[in-house]
Amino acid sequence: MFKTALHAFITAAKGLTITLGHLFGAHRSRKALDVRQGNYFVQQKGVTTVQFPKEKMPIPEVARYQLEVEMDDCIVCDLCAKSCPVDCIAIQSIRATDVIGKTSDGSVKRLYAAKFDIDMAKCMYCGLCTVVCPTECITMTDQYDRSTPKLADLTYAFSDMTAEEVEAKKQEWTKFQAEKEAAKNK
């Protein structure tokens, strides 16, 4: 019994010594180090709080944060949505009657993006969507401070088509298919 109480007292004294050492060592702020430096993880004395948003910690170049989509380069192939393990990407496409343009890498665009939404509240920042994109239109940016009190604000819509344009393109495709079917039956 006495041995257990002595052990508890020694353990509490060690913990208190460490706590007091940090308390008295916190009279100045730590300097910000770049994560690419070799001494980034070396123990420093001082306060570690960063006064965000006035001060920001340096972030790695290969960090994975906010997703961004360049719609001019998107061929609406749906590979990013299929590879997403948490289903945070929602895409709806409408077929075009002819080629509607080319991407910056020369890929032919034959689909309209009626809907291209990414729910960053669900996103687990794995980067799989950026890896499978054949035109590299979906990328991870270095933006990490897009906080909001409403969860719905974290769903970003990248498609720029209005509801009227979507309906017009659907009717155009339906009419094209009907004409094609009629010509086939003659």
N, C-alpha and C positions, 0 to 999 in steps of 0.2 A: 504494500500500500504506500509506504513512504517512498519507495523507489519510483513508483508511478507519478506521485505528486512532485518529486524532485525533477523528473524528466519533463513534466508539464511546465514547471517553472522555468527551466533552462530553455525550453523551446519558445515560450512566451518572451523571455528576455532577449533571445536572438532576433525574433521578429520585431520587437520594439526597437532594438538597436538599428536594424535595417531601415525601419520606418523613420526613425529620428535622423539617420544619415541622409535620407532623401529629403526630409523636411528642411534641414539646415543647408543642404546643397542646392536648394531650389531658389536661392536669392537672385539668380540671373537666368536669362533665357538661353536655351541651347541655340547654337547657330544651325541654320538649315544646311543640310548636306545634299548633294546630288546623289541619286540612287545609283548612278553609274560609277561612282568612286569606290575604290576598294575598302575604304574605312567607314562605309555607311553604317554598318552594324556594330561598330565599336561603341562601347558604353561611354556616354558623355554625362557630365554632371549638369544639372540645371532643369528648368521647367521645359516640358515637352509640348505644351499646348501651343497650337498655332492659331492665331487670331483670324480665322476664316470669316469672311471672304477677303479681308484686307491683305492677308498673307496666304500664300498657297505653297504647299509642299511640291517640290519638283516631282514630275511623274516620269516613268520609263517611256522610252520611245515606242516600245512594242506593247504598250498597255492596251487593254480591251475595255472600252467604256461605251459611250453612246453610239448607236447604229445610225448611219446616214445612207440614203439611197439617191443616186443620180439617175433620175427617171429617164433622161435622154439616152442613157446607155442601157436601160433595162429592156430585155426582150420578153419579159413576162413568162419565163420558162418554168417558174414555180419550184425550182430546185432548192432555193433557200428555205421555203416553207416546208418542203418535204424533209429536209435535213435537220430542221429545228426540233430538238428533243422535247421542248415544252410547248410547242405550237403557239408561239407568240407572234408569228407572221401570218397574216390573212391576205390572200391574193385572189382576185376574181379577174378573169381575162375575157375579152370578147374578140372573136376572130375578125380579121379584116378581109375585105374582098380582094385586096391586092397588097403589095408591099407598101408599108406606110413610112418607111425611112430606114436609115442605117445608124448604127451606134458609132462611137468614136473609134472602135477597133475594126469597123467594117462589117459587123454582123448585121444580117437583115432582120428588120422588125416586121412581124406579121400579126401581132396581137396588140390590142389596146389594154391598158391597165385600168379596168373599171374601179378596182379597189386594190390598194397596196398599203396595208396598215401594219404597224409594228407596235406591240404592247410591251413597252420597256419595263412595266411592272412585273411581267412574267419572265422576261429575258434573264437567262442565267449567264450571259456574257461569255459563252463558250467559243464564239467565233466560227462555228461550223458553217453558218450561212455565208460568211465572207469567203470561205475556202472553196465552196462548190460553185459559186457564181461564175459562169463562163465569160461574162463581159466585165467582171470586177466592178459592178455598179454599186454593190452594197459593201460598205466599209465601216470599220470601227474608228471613231474619232477620239480625240483626247478630251472631249467634254464629259465631265463627270458630275457637274453641280446643277443638274436640272431637277431640283427637288420641288415638290408642290404639295399642298395640303389635300388635293383631290386626286384620287387614284385614276380617274378617267382622263385626267390631263396627261398621263404618261403614255397614252395611245397616240402615236403619230401617224397621220395620214399623208402618204407621199404622192398618191395619185392626184392629178389636177383636173380630172374630168368631172363635170357637173352631172347631176342626175338626168338632165335633159339630153346631154351629149351621150351618156351611157344608153339611154333608151333609143336614141336615134341610131347609134351604131348597132344595137341589137336588132332593130327593125331592118336596117340595111343588110345585115347578115342573113336574116330570115328571108328577105325578099330575094337575095342572091341565091340562096339554097333552093327556094321555090322555083326560080327561073331555071336553074341548073337541072332540077328534077324534071321540069316540064320539057326541056330540050332533050333530055335523056329518054323520055317516054314517047317522043314523036317518031 
